[in-house]
Amino acid sequence: MNAQRLSERLTRVAAYVKPGSIVADIGSDHAYLPCYLIHHQIAEKAIAGEVAKGPYESARNQIVEEQLEDKITVRFANGLQAINHEDLVDTVTIAGMGGPLIATILQQDLDRLATVNRLILQPNIHAKAIREWAIMNDWKLVAEEILQEDDKIYEILVLERGKMKLSETEALMGPLLIMDTQNEVFRLKWEKESSEWMRILDAINVAEMSPEVQLKRAEIEGKLKIVKDVFSA
Ligand code: SAM
């Protein structure tokens, strides 16, 4: 992967950026995504935010190498602290992290989203945390995608401002993804998740039945039922 040829995962994230956008990519590592967005004339300007020294320096070097200093600013900052209202960022991308971390990054600096009208989020796991964050903060899903690359399964969630309500099933599996239960990657994801839950159930079934274990067992059984019901509907 490089700034010219992105991974399939990041190419699909880029596909949801509207032409002419001002984008902040939070947790940008090599800044491949912002470079790609500028090279392909999708974004007008971009900010690459990084909290770790090594990835921050990689991002800076990349921008210099690509001669994109006039279009992309790299900032060493925690989460949304990389952006200010004057940047007029309208689109935030956060990719390649867990859903709970993405939700925490958003929640920590809600005021910095004042000018933002589109969030393109690609959690590696636990997308549910993002859907729950969105409900609480008045963002609604306008697109969801699931893809497989190198034996890993990724989800992309695109949010715009607005209210939504989700059932427990929709929060777990995605209200838009659930509409296509024939999607092979979607099926595979939930087969894998279910096998993992069953493995945990087997392990806790031999453990002492403390209230915590009982709670965990009920939670897993509930999720297994949700998935089973979706695919047998
Ligand atoms: N976004 C790139 C991608 O999808 O390929 C890089 C993903 S990499 C696995 C996650 C990056 O997010 C790391 O470089 C890490 O330093 C950065 N990161 C984690 N937490 C962050 C935070 N709170 N603020 C900014 N960057 C963060």
Residues whose N, C-alpha, C, O or C-beta is under 5 A from the ligand:
A	BS01	SAM	I26 G27 S28 D29 G49 E50 V51 A52 P55 A77 N78 G79 A95 G96
